[in-house]
Amino acid sequence: MTQHADDALEVLRAVWAAQQGDGSVDLDEDCSPTKSCKNMQDVTFDGFAEPGSDVGGAWRAKLAREGKLSDSGGSIRDLVLGSTESG
């Protein structure tokens, strides 16, 4: 981990311990990126695209068919907070 990630982890542990009254909570176990949501464990993209084809391309085609595909080049930030461009 980077120094920033280590620092952030220590801050989160301190906040969690203050809220729980116990500093022995293992955030790595509770918040591991490898831990899957029980509701999503059987969700796959099987059948979404033809076998051997690109799933990303299939998503783009579906979004285009539904009128949801944007080629504006905006970011997730722009989507959530609004574009910073004036005009």
Phi and psi restraints in degrees (value plus and minus 20) as a CYANA .aco file:
   2 THR   PHI     -99.2   -59.2
   2 THR   PSI     146.5   186.5
   3 GLN   PHI     -81.3   -41.3
   3 GLN   PSI     -59.4   -19.4
   4 HIS   PHI     -83.9   -43.9
   4 HIS   PSI     -61.5   -21.5
   5 ALA   PHI     -85.6   -45.6
   5 ALA   PSI     -60.3   -20.3
   6 ASP   PHI     -82.6   -42.6
   6 ASP   PSI     -63.5   -23.5
   7 ASP   PHI     -82.7   -42.7
   7 ASP   PSI     -64.1   -24.1
   8 ALA   PHI     -83.5   -43.5
   8 ALA   PSI     -60.6   -20.6
   9 LEU   PHI     -83.1   -43.1
   9 LEU   PSI     -61.5   -21.5
  10 GLU   PHI     -84.7   -44.7
  10 GLU   PSI     -59.2   -19.2
  11 VAL   PHI     -84.4   -44.4
  11 VAL   PSI     -65.4   -25.4
  12 LEU   PHI     -81.3   -41.3
  12 LEU   PSI     -60.7   -20.7
  13 ARG   PHI     -82.7   -42.7
  13 ARG   PSI     -61.0   -21.0
  14 ALA   PHI     -85.3   -45.3
  14 ALA   PSI     -63.2   -23.2
  15 VAL   PHI     -83.9   -43.9
  15 VAL   PSI     -65.7   -25.7
  16 TRP   PHI     -81.6   -41.6
  16 TRP   PSI     -64.4   -24.4
  17 ALA   PHI     -83.6   -43.6
  17 ALA   PSI     -58.8   -18.8
  18 ALA   PHI     -85.7   -45.7
  18 ALA   PSI     -57.3   -17.3
  19 GLN   PHI     -95.5   -55.5
  19 GLN   PSI     -55.6   -15.6
  20 GLN   PHI    -114.5   -74.5
  20 GLN   PSI     -38.7     1.3
  21 GLY   PHI      55.8    95.8
  21 GLY   PSI      -7.2    32.8
  22 ASP   PHI    -161.7  -121.7
  22 ASP   PSI     100.1   140.1
  23 GLY   PHI    -107.6   -67.6
  23 GLY   PSI     -14.7    25.3
  24 SER   PHI    -113.0   -73.0
  24 SER   PSI     -11.5    28.5
  25 VAL   PHI     -88.7   -48.7
  25 VAL   PSI     113.8   153.8
  26 ASP   PHI    -117.6   -77.6
  26 ASP   PSI      78.8   118.8
  27 LEU   PHI     -85.8   -45.8
  27 LEU   PSI     -51.3   -11.3
  28 ASP   PHI     -80.7   -40.7
  28 ASP   PSI     -58.6   -18.6
  29 GLU   PHI     -93.8   -53.8
  29 GLU   PSI     -63.5   -23.5
  30 ASP   PHI     -93.8   -53.8
  30 ASP   PSI     -51.9   -11.9
  31 CYS   PHI    -137.5   -97.5
  31 CYS   PSI       2.8    42.8
  32 SER   PHI     -82.2   -42.2
  32 SER   PSI     117.0   157.0
  33 PRO   PHI     -87.3   -47.3
  33 PRO   PSI     -32.8     7.2
  34 THR   PHI    -109.0   -69.0
  34 THR   PSI     -27.5    12.5
  35 LYS   PHI    -100.4   -60.4
  35 LYS   PSI     105.3   145.3
  36 SER   PHI    -121.7   -81.7
  36 SER   PSI     131.1   171.1
  37 CYS   PHI     -88.7   -48.7
  37 CYS   PSI     111.9   151.9
  38 LYS   PHI     -80.4   -40.4
  38 LYS   PSI     -50.0   -10.0
  39 ASN   PHI     -93.9   -53.9
  39 ASN   PSI     -38.6     1.4
  40 MET   PHI    -128.6   -88.6
  40 MET   PSI     -17.3    22.7
  41 GLN   PHI     -86.0   -46.0
  41 GLN   PSI     -44.3    -4.3
  42 ASP   PHI    -123.1   -83.1
  42 ASP   PSI     -12.9    27.1
  43 VAL   PHI    -103.6   -63.6
  43 VAL   PSI     108.9   148.9
  44 THR   PHI    -156.0  -116.0
  44 THR   PSI     153.7   193.7
  45 PHE   PHI    -123.9   -83.9
  45 PHE   PSI      -6.4    33.6
  46 ASP   PHI     -79.8   -39.8
  46 ASP   PSI     111.9   151.9
  47 GLY   PHI      66.7   106.7
  47 GLY   PSI     -27.5    12.5
  48 PHE   PHI     -94.1   -54.1
  48 PHE   PSI     -56.7   -16.7
  49 ALA   PHI    -145.5  -105.5
  49 ALA   PSI     140.7   180.7
  50 GLU   PHI     -80.8   -40.8
  50 GLU   PSI     123.9   163.9
  51 PRO   PHI     -74.1   -34.1
  51 PRO   PSI     111.0   151.0
  52 GLY   PHI      65.9   105.9
  52 GLY   PSI     -24.4    15.6
  53 SER   PHI    -116.0   -76.0
  53 SER   PSI     153.8   193.8
  54 ASP   PHI    -103.6   -63.6
  54 ASP   PSI      99.1   139.1
  55 VAL   PHI     -84.8   -44.8
  55 VAL   PSI     -57.8   -17.8
  56 GLY   PHI     -81.1   -41.1
  56 GLY   PSI     -61.5   -21.5
  57 GLY   PHI     -84.8   -44.8
  57 GLY   PSI     -57.7   -17.7
  58 ALA   PHI     -84.9   -44.9
  58 ALA   PSI     -59.7   -19.7
  59 TRP   PHI     -82.8   -42.8
  59 TRP   PSI     -65.4   -25.4
  60 ARG   PHI     -81.3   -41.3
  60 ARG   PSI     -61.3   -21.3
  61 ALA   PHI     -84.2   -44.2
  61 ALA   PSI     -61.6   -21.6
  62 LYS   PHI     -83.6   -43.6
  62 LYS   PSI     -65.2   -25.2
  63 LEU   PHI     -82.5   -42.5
  63 LEU   PSI     -59.0   -19.0
  64 ALA   PHI     -84.8   -44.8
  64 ALA   PSI     -63.8   -23.8
  65 ARG   PHI     -80.6   -40.6
  65 ARG   PSI     -55.0   -15.0
  66 GLU   PHI    -108.5   -68.5
  66 GLU   PSI     -18.4    21.6
  67 GLY   PHI      53.0    93.0
  67 GLY   PSI       3.4    43.4
  68 LYS   PHI    -127.2   -87.2
  68 LYS   PSI     -20.9    19.1
  69 LEU   PHI    -107.0   -67.0
  69 LEU   PSI     105.1   145.1
  70 SER   PHI    -134.5   -94.5
  70 SER   PSI     114.2   154.2
  71 ASP   PHI    -128.2   -88.2
  71 ASP   PSI       4.0    44.0
  72 SER   PHI     -92.3   -52.3
  72 SER   PSI     -38.3     1.7
  73 GLY   PHI      58.2    98.2
  73 GLY   PSI      -5.5    34.5
  74 GLY   PHI     -90.0   -50.0
  74 GLY   PSI     144.8   184.8
  75 SER   PHI    -122.7   -82.7
  75 SER   PSI     152.3   192.3
  76 ILE   PHI     -80.7   -40.7
  76 ILE   PSI     -59.1   -19.1
  77 ARG   PHI     -77.7   -37.7
  77 ARG   PSI     -65.8   -25.8
  78 ASP   PHI     -81.5   -41.5
  78 ASP   PSI     -58.1   -18.1
  79 LEU   PHI     -84.4   -44.4
  79 LEU   PSI     -63.1   -23.1
  80 VAL   PHI     -99.4   -59.4
  80 VAL   PSI     -68.7   -28.7
  81 LEU   PHI    -119.3   -79.3
  81 LEU   PSI     -28.6    11.4
  82 GLY   PHI      74.3   114.3
  82 GLY   PSI     132.8   172.8
  83 SER   PHI     -85.6   -45.6
  83 SER   PSI     123.2   163.2
  84 THR   PHI    -107.9   -67.9
  84 THR   PSI     -27.6    12.4
  85 GLU   PHI     -94.8   -54.8
  85 GLU   PSI     117.9   157.9
  86 SER   PHI    -119.1   -79.1
  86 SER   PSI     122.5   162.5
